[in-house]
Amino acid sequence: MTSLFRTLSLTTAVSLGLATAASADVTIRYLASQGGLNAHELAAELGHYDGTGITLENVGYAQGGPASLVALAGGSVELGSAATAAVLNSIAAGNDFVAAYPSNGINDEAQSIFYVLEDSPIKTIEDIAGKTIAVNTLGAHLDYVVREALHQKGLPKDAANLVVVPGPQLEQVLRSNQVDISAFGYWQTTFEGAARQTGGLRAVFDDTDIIGDIAGGFVVLRRDWIDAHPTEAKAFVDGAAKALDYARENPEETKAIFAKVLAERDENPDVAQYFAGYGVRAGGLAVERDIQFWIDVLEREGTVKPGQLVAKDILYTTGDAPATN
């Protein structure tokens, strides 16, 4: 995947050329995630981008965060959304991406949970060695949480077998014994809630057990796009931050919006009732630990060189952009 990101970063420079001057109206194409909405989608529903010149365009679905980063590097979308480790791997491979805002956070309300069947012999993290775990994609948050969990127990990071399963099928493959464990990501609380409601499952551990309260992932923009559209970039991030606060303060209204949009996308609107929130801090703000934790992990694993990535250079700061009207 690293070589693919590196290749795409080079082709992006050729295909997109130098950043062009900012225009009054911009279209931001993106890939949606099944079963939920990113904060910028909620912001659009709330009207936060009205009058900013920003139009969001859903151009399909991403199987996982790394796929959206590939699309961003290739220029087929203007934003990506991925787990922090995947974002950092992509930047280390040569892509000049900026972490615009935390897409989700991990806390006691919104977290990734690793489930087994109620009668499973798997009781502890040590027991996952040699077992098969369903995750939505490889090279992203759940993959790295498993690696970190095994590392903390003194086990090889590849001691468990990860297989890719789309979010809507995570419950099915677990109940049919096709996998030993299904991992529901912090962004998949709708699917997790529906599975839990049916019963017969037991949680073994969650990602807060492993890494504590932290941003789980980021919505990512290309730096050249920000340079070309600084006012729109600020308006985009500000609108998403307002939506994150709205979701925390108005959970039932947010669930209703989720249900409406899921129905419009021909998805199951019933899962919206299980949305557990985005789990981010007030104001949607990131802190350097959100990035630095994973830089330290990647340096430890030898994926990036010491000092190759600097957290403050990766995080977008709205104060650096011109104010919107």
N, C-alpha and C positions, 0 to 999 in steps of 0.2 A: 504493500500500500504506500510505503514511503516513496518508492521509485515512481509510482503512478502520480502521486501528488507533485513530485519534482518535475516530471514530464509536463503535467498540466500547467504548472506555474510558468514554465518556459513558453508553452504554446499560448497561454493567456496574454503574455506580453506582446506576442506577434499579432494575435487576432484582435486584441482590443486597442493596441497602440497607446499613445500617451493620453492622459486624462484630458477630457474636453472641458470647455467652460460650462459652468452650471447653467441649467435652463430653468425657466419659470415653472415648468411642469415635468415631473419625473414619474416613470412607472417602475415600481420595484417588484420584480418577479421573484417568486419563492416557491418552494415545495412544502406542501402541508404534511402534517403528521396525523395518521389515523387515530380517531378516538379523542381528539383534543384540539385546542387552539393555542397558538403562540400568542404572547401578549400584544404583538403588533396587529394580529388579526382581531383580537378583542378591541384594541384601540380604534381600528377602522369601524367596527360595529358601533362603538360609542361616539363616533363622529370626531375623534381627536385629530384626524388628518384633514378635516374639512377646511378649505381655505389655505392649506399649506402647499398646494401644488403636487402633493404625493398621491399616487394611485397604487394600490396593492393589486397584484395579479397572481392568482394561484395557477401554477402551470403543471400541477400534478402532485404526486405523493413521493416522499423519500422513504425508503425502507429503513434507513437509519441516518444518524448524523454524518458519518463519513461520506455517504452518497450525496448529501446536500453540499458538502464541502467540495467534492469533485465537480458538481454542477457549478458551484461558485467559481472555482478555479478556471473552469472551461468557459465561463462567460455566459452560460445559458440562464443564470439567475443573478440577481443583485445581492441576495443575502443567503447565508447558510445558517444552520442551527445544529449544534453538535455538543457532545460532552466535552468538557475542558481538555481532557487528555487528547482527544482526537483533534481538537483545534490546535493544540500545541504541536502535535506531530506534523500537522499540515504546514504550520508556520516554519517549523524546523526544516521541512523539506524544501522551503523556498518561496512559499506563498506569502505575500504581504497582506495578511489579514489583520483586522482589528476586532477585538472582542467588544461589541457595541453595548450590550446589556445582558445581565444574567437571564437566561430563558426560564430557568427554574432554580429553586434552592432545595437543599436537603435539610429537613428538620423533623420534629416529631409528628407533624401533620402531613407533610408531603415527603415521601422517601421511597427508595427502591427496596422491595421486599422479595426475599428468596423463599418460595413456598415449596413444600412437599405434600404428598397425601398424608392424611392424618395417621395412618398406620405405618408410615415409612420408618425404617430403622435409622434414618439420618436425623441426628439430634443436635450436632454441633458443627462448627466450621471444619474441624478436623475430619469429620465424616464425609465431606464433599469430595475428598481426594478419590480419584478413580471413577467419579460419578459423572453423569451427563446432565448438563445445565442448558436449558433453553434461554437464549437471549435474542433481542431483536436484531442485533448486528454485532460484528466483531470489530475490535479496535476502538471501541467507544467506552462509555461510562461503565456499563455492567461488566465488560471484559476486564477493565482495570480494577474495579472493585473486587472481583474474584481474585485477581493476581495479588492485590494488596492484602486481602483477607488471608490468603495462603501464606504470604510472606510473613505476616504478623504471627503466624503459628509455626514458623520455621519450616514450611513445606515448599517444594518447588512451585514456581508461579504457574507452571503448565500442568499441575497435578490433576486438575479437573478437565473434562472434555466439554467444550462449549459448542453448541449447534445453533444455527440461526433459524428462528421461528418468528413470523410476523406477529405483532401484538394481539390481533383478534384471535389467534390460534393458541396463545400461550396456555390458557386454561384447558383447552381440548387435549393438547399433547400430553399434559401432565395427568389428567384424569384417565386417559387411555394408556398410561404407562409407557408412552413412547420416550419419555425422558424421566430422569429421577427428580429433577428440580426445575421449576419455571421461575424466572426472574422477571418481575414486573417493575419496570423502571419508574423513577419519580415522575416522569411525564406521562405515565400510563395508569394514573390513579383511577381513571374511569374503568379500565379493564380489570384492575386489581379489585376494585370495590364490587364489581359484578361477580367475580369469581368467589370472593369472600362471602358474599351474600348467599350463594348457593350452598356453602358449607363443605365440610369434608377435607379442608386444607389446613395446614399448620405452617407457620412461619419459622424458619430456622434462624435467620439473621436479616438485618437490613443494613443499608449503607451508612446510616448514622452510627451504627455500632463500630464501623471500620474507620470512618473519616470525620465523624462529627458533623456539626452544622457548617455547611459550606455551599457555595454556588455549585449546582450540578453541571451546568453547561451554559453556553453563551450563544446568542444570536451574533453572527459575524458578518462584517462588511469588508469589502476590499478597500485598502487605503487609497487607491487611486480614485475610487468612486467618492469617498469622503472628500478628497481634495477637490474633486470636480463639483461636488454638491454640498458644500459645508453647511449652508443654511438648512437644506432639506435633511441632511444627516442629523443635525441637532433636533429638528422637528420630529423626525422619525423616532429617535431615542426618547425624547421627552414624552411623546404620545404613548409609547410603550410603557414607560415608567408610570405614567398616570393610570394606565390600564392595570398594571400590577397592583397598585394601591387600591383601585376600584374593586378588583377581585377579592382582596383581603377584607375590605370593608363591607362588601355587598355580595356575599357568597351565593345566596339564593338567586339574586338577579343574574349573576354570572352564569350559574347553571342553566338558567332559562335561555340565555344567549347561546351557550354551548349547544343546547338541544336544538335550537332553531337552525344554527349553522350546520350541525351534523345532519339534520334532516335535509337541508338544502344540498348537501354533498352526497345524499343517498347512503349515509351511514346510519347506524342505530342511535337514535336520539335518546333512548332510555338510559344509556350509560352515563349521560351528562350528570345524573343525580349523584354519581359517585365521585365527581371532581373534588379533590381535597385541597385545592389551592395551588399556587405557584411556589410557595415556600420561600420567597425572597424577603430581604430586609425592606423596611419602610423606605419608600422612594426608589425602589428598584436598584439600589446602589451596590456595586461590587467593591470588595476590598482586595488588597494585594494577596492576602492568604488564599483567596479563591483561585488564583493563578499559581502562586508560589508553591502550594502544596504539591501540585501535579508536576511542576518543573522539577522539584526535588525528587519525586518518584521516577521521572524519566531520566534524570541524571544518574540516579542510583542504578537503574536498569541498563544504562549505557546507550539509551535511545538518542539522547542529545548530549552534547559536550557541556561540561561545566561552564557557566557564563554565557552559553549560546543564546539563551532566552532570558529576557528581563521583563518581569511582570509589569512594571509601570509603563513600559514601551508598548505593551500589548493591549492594555485597557484603554478604551475610549473615554475621554473626559468631555462632557458637553460644554464645559466652560471654555474649552479651546476653540469652539466654533462660534460664528456670529450669532447673535440673538435673533430669534424669529420675531415677526411683527405681532 
